[in-house]
Amino acid sequence: MKALILAAGYATRLYPLTRTQPKPLLPVAGQPMLERLLAQLEASPGLDQVYVVTNAKFAAHFQRWADRYCADHPSPAIAVVNDGSTDEANRLGAIGDLHFVLTHEAVDDDLVVVAGDNLFSQSLVGFGAYGRTRQAPVLGVYEVDDLELVKQYNALTLAADGRLTFFEEKPKQPSSHLTGIALYFYPRQALPLIDQYVAEGNNPDQPGRLIQWLYPRLAVYTWRVPGRWFDIGSHEQLAEANRIFALPSPGLSSGT
């Protein structure tokens, strides 16, 4: 199994912190958020390779980090992939970056995809294991407190077995606090559908759009993220993550 960490954004909302430093390498309670994310992924059964896709502006930053990190963490292997973009105007978008890595690295294996600015208080080991058992695409889902936040993400409806029956990106009137986050599992046999999505000229940004396109064509299941989830998109969210991750471990393992 492989993992792909999406880290090619420019994080302009976090300027000046991210003007010369990529967001996933910003420290949270003294540790780069990318390392915190890897710590929740590394024990996933069968995981032997992690790709970190970034842009030309920050590729050297990630490579220096990877050289240092891999000296102490030899497994799984980590490869930094430069998508060639240089600014917001020519970025590929999250789905474009996913497709770029699949093509550039000739990926032919089950794949976990996660945004590099997402943090989790509990292990994601069960996510990859569930996906490999289902051998179907899986979307990580989380229950947020505020319906206004759901409007920034997506609305969904599930069948009794956790299968996705409705998905709407950026809903105007969500009826549930449950939303899909940037955590995905794609089995090897579903990867050609990502090629098809891109070839048809669909929107290459916002990774949830791929799920919205995919679920009417193929069964897509869901997995409830345990503990707490943080989407680091603003100075306020970064400050909150710093506060929470600085707490003793019981504060991290509390439920939503």
N, C-alpha and C positions, 0 to 999 in steps of 0.2 A: 504494500500500500504506500502511496505517496501523499504528501500534503503540500498545498500551495498557500502561501501567505501573501495576501494582496497588500502591497506597500508602495504603490507607484503614485499616490496622490501628492499634492503640494501643500495641503493643510493650511491654506491662507487664513482661515479663521483663528489659527493659533499663532499668527505673527505677533511679536517678533521672534518667538521661541523657535518657529519652524522655518525661518528665513534661510538659515544656514545649517539646519539639522532636521533630518526626517522625523516625522511624528512618532513612528514606532520605536525609535531609539531614545525618545525622551524618557527620563527616569520617572518612575512611579514608586514612591517610598524607597528611593535609593537604587532601584533596579530598572534597566530598560524594559519598557512594556513588552517589547518583542520577546525578551527572555522569559518574562512571566507567562506569555502565551505559549511559548515552546514547552515550558515546564508542565503545562496542562495537556500537551499533545504527545510528548515524547514516549510515554509508556503505552501508546496505542498499539495493539497487537499487529505485528507485521509491518509497522511503519519503518521504512528503510531509507527514505529520501524526503527532504523538505526543500521546496523551491521558494525563494523570496523574490518576488517580482517587484522591481523598482524602476526608476527613470534614470536618464543620463545625468541629471543634476546630482542625484544622491547615490548612484551606484557605488562610487568609491567609498562613501561612508559605510554602506552596508558590507562591502567586501572587507574593510578593515575590522569591522565588528565581527564578521564571520570567521576571519582568520584567528582572532583572539578567542572567540567563543568555542570554536571547534577544537582548539588545543586542549581544552578541558572536557569537551563533550563530543567525542568522536563519532557517536551514533545517536540518531540517524545522521547521514551525510546532509550537508547544507550547501545548496547552490544558489548564488545570487544571479538573477536574470535581469539584464538591462533591456527595457522595452524600447529604448531609443528616443522617448519623448523628452522634451526640454522645458515645457511650461504648460499652463492650463490650456493654451490654444491648440496644442497638438497631442494632448494625452490620449491614450487609447480607450480609456474607460475600463471599469472593472471586468466586464465580460470580454472586452477586447484584450485585456491583459491575460485573462484565463485562456482565451483562444491562442494568444501569442505563445504562452508557455507550452500548451499542448503541442503546438506545431514545432516550435523552436527546439524543445527538449524531447520530442517524439515520445510523449507520455503514453503508455499503454498499460495502465494499471488502475485499480480502484484509487479514487482521489478524494481527499478531504480538502475543502477550500474554506478559508477563514480570513476576515479582514484583519490587517495588522494593527489596527487601532482598537480592537475589541479585547477586553480583559474578562477573565472568569475567575470566580472564587473557588471553584471546584473542578476536578479533573474532567477532561473531555474523552477519556478512555472509552467510556460507554458509547459515545457517539459513533466512533469508527467501527466498533464491534457491532453495534446495531445495524449500521449500514451494510456491513459485510454479510450479516445474517440475512437481511432483507434482500440484498442484491438488487436494490432499487434506489433511485435518488431519494435523499433524506434532507429535510430542512430543519435546522435548529429553531425552536420556538421558545418564547419567553413571555411571561405575563407582566406587563408594565402597570404602574399605578394609575397613570393619567391617560385618558382617551386622547388628549391633545397630542401626546407623544406618538400614539398609534398612527395619527395622521401623517407623521413624518416618515413612517415605515410602511406598513401594509396591513390589510385586514384579511383574515382567512377563516375558513370553516372546515371542520374536520369530521370524518366519518368515525364510527365507534372504534375502528382499528387504528386510528391515527392517520389515515390516508387523507390527503388534501383534496377537498371537494370544491373549494372556492378560494381564490387568491386575487387581491386587488392592490396594486402598488399605489401608495400615496392616497388612501381613501379620504373622501370628504366627510363621510358620516359613518365611522366605524361603530359596530355594535358590540364588540368584544375587546377586552384588554389583552388578549393573546395576539402576538405578532411574530412574524418570521424575522430572524436576524441574519447577519452575514456569516452564517455557518452552514456549509453544505457538504453532502456526500454524493459523489457521482460514481457509480460502478463502471468498470471498464467498458461494458457493453453499451453504456449510455453516452460515452464521449463523442461518437460521431454526430449525435444530435446537436452538440454544441457547435460543431462545424456547420451543420445545416442552419442553425439559428443565425450565425454570422453571415453565411453565404446568401441568405435571404434578405440581408440588409436591415435587420432589426437593430434596435437601439443597443449600442455596445456598452452603455453605462448602466449604473444601478443594477447590481447582480440579481435582485429580486425579479427583474423583468424576464430573466431566463426561466425562473420557476413559473412565472405567470404564463409563459409560452409553452412550457414543458408539461404542466400537469394535465391539460386536456389530451395530450398525446401518449402519456405514459404515467403509470401509477407513481405518485410522489408521496412519501411518508414523512412523518414529523417525529421529532425527539425533543422532549422538554428539557431545557437547560437547567441543571440543578444549581442551587446556591444563588449567587448574584452575578449579574452581567453588567458590564460597563462599556458604553460606546463613547469613546473619547473624541468629541467633536468640537469642544469649546474650552475656554479657560476655566469655566465653572465646573465642567465635567472632569477636567484634569485635576482640579483642586479637590473635588470630592473623592476621586480615586486615590489620590495621595493620602487623604485623611483615612479612608477605609482600609487601605492596604498597610497603613502604618499601625493599625490596631492589632492586638494579639489574634492568633488564628481563629478563635471562636467567633470573632466579629466577621470573619470572612466566610465562614461556613453557614451563616444564618440564611434562612430561606428568604424568598422574595416577600 
